[in-house]
Amino acid sequence: MLMTKRLLILPLMGILLLSAPISMVAASAETFSIEQTIEEEITISVNGQWVVINGAQGQTLEVVSLTGRRVMTLKIESPAQRVELNVPKGCYILKIGKVVRKVAIQ
């Protein structure tokens, strides 16, 4: 009798334990990979006053000073865009969507 109860309970417990976590893990892994892919595609490189932005077409570039003041906002029109920043030399924060970079403008 004890053996019969174990045989019935174990498969039911396995089904209950495995069904919910698998669907939850699959959904969260899928969401993470999409966000990670989007962030990895955007690249920002600086050379003096020039900034080259790749993979951010249709998004907005924000240039913010270290004091938190927005210095410049620019719409990215092409997949690879070169922008001259007409700002004084110093450190700035560049934001494009969720991608944020601290850069030195010389």
C-alpha positions in Angstrom: 0.0 0.0 0.0 2.8 2.4 0.8 4.5 1.6 -2.5 1.3 2.4 -4.4 1.0 5.8 -2.8 4.6 6.6 -3.7 4.1 5.6 -7.3 1.1 7.8 -7.6 2.4 10.9 -5.7 5.9 11.1 -7.2 4.8 11.6 -10.9 2.2 14.2 -9.8 4.8 16.1 -7.8 7.2 16.0 -10.7 4.6 17.4 -13.1 3.6 20.2 -10.6 7.2 21.1 -9.9 8.5 21.1 -13.4 5.6 22.6 -15.4 5.6 26.2 -13.9 9.3 26.8 -13.6 10.1 25.8 -17.2 7.6 28.3 -18.7 8.8 31.0 -16.4 12.5 30.4 -17.1 11.9 30.3 -20.9 10.0 33.6 -20.8 12.6 35.4 -18.7 15.5 34.0 -20.7 13.9 35.2 -24.0 13.3 38.7 -22.6 16.9 39.0 -21.3 18.4 37.9 -24.6 16.3 40.4 -26.6 17.4 43.3 -24.3 21.0 42.2 -24.3 21.0 42.0 -28.1 19.6 45.5 -28.5 22.1 47.0 -26.1 25.1 45.2 -27.7 24.2 46.5 -31.2 24.7 50.2 -30.2 28.3 51.3 -30.2 29.6 54.8 -29.3 33.2 55.8 -30.1 34.8 59.3 -29.5 37.6 60.9 -31.4 38.2 64.5 -30.2 35.0 66.4 -30.8 33.6 63.7 -33.1 31.3 60.9 -31.9 30.5 57.9 -34.1 27.3 56.0 -33.3 26.5 52.6 -34.9 23.2 50.7 -34.6 21.0 53.4 -33.2 18.9 54.5 -36.2 15.7 56.2 -35.1 16.8 56.7 -31.5 17.8 59.9 -29.7 21.3 60.8 -28.5 21.4 62.9 -25.3 24.6 64.6 -24.2 24.5 65.4 -20.5 27.1 67.2 -18.4 28.4 65.7 -15.2 26.3 68.2 -13.3 23.2 66.6 -14.8 22.4 69.4 -17.3 21.3 68.3 -20.8 23.7 70.0 -23.2 22.5 68.5 -26.5 19.8 66.3 -28.0 20.0 64.8 -31.5 17.9 62.3 -33.5 20.0 59.5 -35.0 19.0 59.3 -38.7 21.2 56.5 -40.1 22.7 53.2 -38.9 26.2 54.7 -38.7 26.3 58.4 -37.9 29.2 60.7 -37.2 28.3 63.8 -35.1 30.4 66.7 -34.1 29.8 67.8 -30.5 30.1 71.5 -30.2 30.7 71.5 -26.4 33.6 72.6 -24.2 36.3 70.1 -23.4 35.4 67.8 -20.5 33.6 64.7 -19.4 30.0 64.1 -20.6 27.4 61.3 -20.4 26.0 60.1 -23.7 22.7 58.3 -23.6 21.0 56.4 -26.4 18.0 54.4 -25.1 19.3 52.2 -22.3 22.9 52.5 -23.4 24.8 55.1 -21.3 28.5 55.9 -21.7 30.8 58.4 -19.9 33.2 60.0 -22.4 35.9 62.6 -22.4 35.6 65.3 -25.2 38.9 66.9 -26.1 
